[in-house]
Amino acid sequence: MAGQETMTYTLRVFILAILHNPAVAKAAQAQLDSICGSHAPSFEDREQLPYIEALIKETMRWRPVAPIGVPHLASEDIEVQGFLVPKGTLFIDNIWSQSRDPALYPNPDQFDPARFLDATGCLASPIPDAHQLGFGRGRRICPGRDFAINGIFIAAASLLWAFDFEWAVDVTGNPVMCGTLEMEDHSVLATVRPFEMKVKPRREGLDEKLLELLRERDANLSV
């Protein structure tokens, strides 16, 4: 399933980004601790978690998992700004380049969620949409984009609320790191290669808290 792959690959990029940018993880965790405290984040908390929203937008911009989009074919002759585009023309959407437009994203290779925030820490408006270009555009935009973004948001927020992330180490104690451009191709999709990491619970009794959360969600689904 395409949605399953893209969400998985995006979360892998997210974890790589916070491993390389521990200050970003700490800033996100500080907001989660302030708003959520001892309860796991939920969609009811979302409006009060602008840094998490910005982190997701930056993850999708920084390493888009569909860097050339999904190719499209012109079904008829069309004219665009005085240029004739013949029927049968193949369109390739260079999302990688668009998400690095320096006019919209200064220092585009830097992972910086704050680029989506204003001076008060709220989401900036208007927000350039390059973080959503992987879902396509126009009449054929992905109908599952909201489901995907919602799923990535709650997964990322929950992971940062529950765990600290560190690089795995080798037998000599040195970190085994993955570079930010160590990527692999999957047809039209691309993502960073698999890598090892360590996770440490941030809260006492985390296992019971997570089990309680699962029981609550199961109960809600059965209603």
GICOR-V143566 format. One line per field, one symbol per residue. ss: DSSP state (2 for helix, 1 for strand, 0 for the rest). burial: 1 if it has 24 or more other C-alpha atoms within 12 Angstrom, else 0. A space follows every 50 residues. Layout:
# GICOR-V143566
ss=???
burial=???
This chain:
# GICOR-V143566
ss=02222222222222222222022222222222222200000022222202 22222222222200000000011000011100111000011000222200 00000000000022221000001000002222222002220000222222 22222222222211111010000010000000111100111100001111 10000222222222222222220
burial=00100111111111111111100110111011101100011100110011 11111111111111111111000000000000000000000010111111 00001001001111111000001000011111111100000000100110 11111111111111111000000000110100000000111100101000 01000000010000000000000
